[in-house]
């Protein structure tokens, strides 16, 4: 289990923030809690999830928070096709992949294809040490398939 996933209480999250060199502000603790409960959330999702309890927060503040948390390794940022922006999750420290519905945009985790990072190796590394591989499987979920059996070519 990675560090962020192990932080399930406000105290644990505050400690994780401090261990990563960040102040444990109410916004950071709340953002970690929200993203832990809502994996693959966008910054806009996080803002909507926090604004009721933290009315003084702003969309820009949330963007800054998720960027800081990502840079310090507490969040993983994923840029998925047609997602309308970066998605964040607390599952860090592994090289898992994602599956995305091309109709509704639902995103789910897929464990590493081989079982160890980087899961896949390119045919030519161009003299680079490869440490991560991002794979996005795209398809259509069953619920969308019932309403739209023939999605457009993607």
N, C-alpha and C positions, 0 to 999 in steps of 0.2 A: 504494500500500500504506500502511495506517495504521501508527502507531507501535507498537502492541502486536503486530500481526502480524509486523512486522519483527524483533521480539525473540525469536530462536529459541534462544539459549543463556542459561545462568544469568547470565553477565556482561552480555549485552544486556538481559535482563529487569531486573537490578539497576540498570543505567544508566537504563532507562526509568522505573523507580520514582523514582529520585533526580531525574530531570528533571521529574517531576510533583510534586515536593515531599514524597515519602514516603521513609522509611527502607527500605532493602533488607533486610528481615528474611527469614529462611528460609521462614516461612509465606507471605509475600506472593510471593516468587519461585516457590515450589512451586505456589501457587494459580494464578498466571499460566500456568505450564507445563501444569498439569492442564487448565485451561479452554481453552488453545490446542489441546491434543490432543483435547479432548472438548467441542466447541462445544455450546451450549445446555444446559449443566450447571446443576443446582440447587446451592444451598449444601450441601445434604445429600449430593449426589453428590461435591462437592469434598471434603467432610469424609471420606467413605468412601475416596476416592482418596488422601488424604494421611495418614490416621491410622497406617498401618503404618510409613511412613518418619518421621513426626513424631508419635510416641505422646503427647507432652505437649500436643498441640493439642486443642481442644474444639469442639463444634458452634458455640458462641457466638463463639469466636475466628474461626472460618471465616466466619460471618455478618458479623462486623465487618470482616474482610479484604475480602470481596467488595463490601461497602458502600463502604469506603474507595476501592477500586480503581475502582468505578463513579463515585463522586463526583469523582474526579480524571481521569476520561476514559479510563482504561486498559481498562475493561470496559463493554460495553453490557448493560443490564438489559432484559429483555423479559418482560412479564406476559401469558402466553398463556391462553386459555380452557382450563379443565379440566387445567391443567398441575400443579396442586398447589403452586404457588409460583413465584417469579421464576426465570428462566433467565438465565444469563450467558454471554457470548461475548467473544472478543478482537477480533472484527471491528467496529471502531468507525470513525467518521469518514465513513460513507456512510449512505444512507437505504435500505438494503436491507430486504426484507420477509421473511416466513416462510410456509411451508406446513406444516400440522400434520395428522397422521393422527388422526381422531376415535376410532379404536379403540385403537391401541397407543401413541399420543401422540408418535410420532417427529416430530421437527422438522427441517426443512431450510431453508437460505437460498434466497431468491428475489431476484435482482437487481432493481433499481428498475424499475418498470413503464414509465417514460418515459425514464429514463436520467440524470436530474438531480433533486436534492432540490428540493422535497419530493414529487416524483412525481405527486401528485394535489392539486388545489386544491378547497377546499369552495365550495359555491355562495354562501355568505355568510361572510366572515371575522370579522364582528362587530368590525371595526376592530382586528384583531390581525394582526401580521406572522407568517405561517406559515413555519416553518423545518424541520419534520419531520412526516411522515405515517407512522403505523403501520398496516400492513395485514397481516392474517393470513388466508391462504387455508386453508380447512379441507376435508379430503376423507378418503379412505380409501386407504391404500397397497395395492399389489398383493398383498403377502403376507397382509395382514389380509382383503382382499377374497376371497381363496381360502377362508378359514375362516368369514367372516361376510359373505356377499354382500349382505345388506340391512341396513345399519346403521340404528339408530333415527334419527328426524328430529332434527337439531341446529339 
